[in-house]
């Protein structure tokens, strides 16, 4: 789940930075602010579909209903207790898709070694 | 960050300047004056200053490391006291590890507080340049081998040469970071799955050796032609499993986009392990390195959470501190990649 910082926090921090006349103006800080806004816009565009797909997968894994936050917390708890295992291909597939969906929003240019998995 | 009770920056600089001037004779043969003083890092309580001492020969380029009076809380871990770090530098140098040579372990009468002075080593520390810049192509050819040699020598330092250090085995490190994660984040399925994966692969304990604790691309001073010039940042050194250093060096975050080069974005694991063996080390299994790579990735995930917490709690309002929380996604993808590779 996208937890911290939420998109509201990103918008508030960036707005405060823009409004503060004493903000440092070097390119670095401007790029950080632009990066924060990029995360917000990608989240608005991509997260609704990714969240809905994640809810469907978690319902199938856990065999119960609920919204994303409830199911995600339940899945974490089940993994911790060992009632669900990441060695189960369906579970791993869900973790992979959820993690890649978040990476596409947060750091789309990050290079890594996780495969894209088999298209469902 | 909070200003707390530290004196203003200009006052600190004046104090450091006058103390170093008084020390000049002890820092270089015929040393008369300390010049060109400038602060290299700010913010945290640990200060790094660059300066030169003019004496008989050419000016001597030096670095002062000093604990400021501010007492700002460190974000992640307690770092070693500087006198302990100074003793470590000495031990590492004697063991043949490339380090900045210790010039003075400061005494109370030096008036600089907890501090030491080392030679200033020329080179580059920016990980991205070292991994990808064409100017470092030549250095990259030898860097993996040099890191293997340096690590073998660090891990071979005998206990009699060492100051007292904390022992941290795999179980202790894992428990510590699992605990911080549970206190600083909501439940996260990937983090839970990674903990289970690591617990199932907890390696057999080994006799504790000196572990650098932060040996990675970014803490290595690199010369464009000669490669490794100095191993920096010894403040997280401890006793533990030598494979911890090898795994940390392979964490994807320190490959700076050159992901196919497992070791710091500049070498293959085989090159590192071969050089480690050739320098007299007993290389750990690839599985053991992978285990510690996962621990390192988990650790970095927890650090991003803690850095974000400084924003969430209002201690910092910087956009940078906020967005770092979104680097957790990178760590989770890297943890899954390690789990996937072991299936």
Interface residues (C-beta under 8 A of the other chain):
Chain A: X1 X3 X4 X5 X9 X10 X13 X14 X16 X17 X29 X32 X33 X35 X36 X39 X72 X73 X75 X76 X77 X79 X80 X82 X85 X86 X87 X91 X92 X95 X96 X98 X99 X100 X102 X103 X105 X106 X107 X110 X111 X112 X113 X114 X115
Chain B: X185 X186 X187 X188 X189 X190 X191 X192 X193 X195 X196 X197 X252 X255 X257 X258 X259 X305 X308 X309 X311 X312 X317 X318 X319 X320 X322 X323 X325 X326 X327 X328 X329 X330 X332 X333 X334 X336 X337 X339 X340 X341 X343
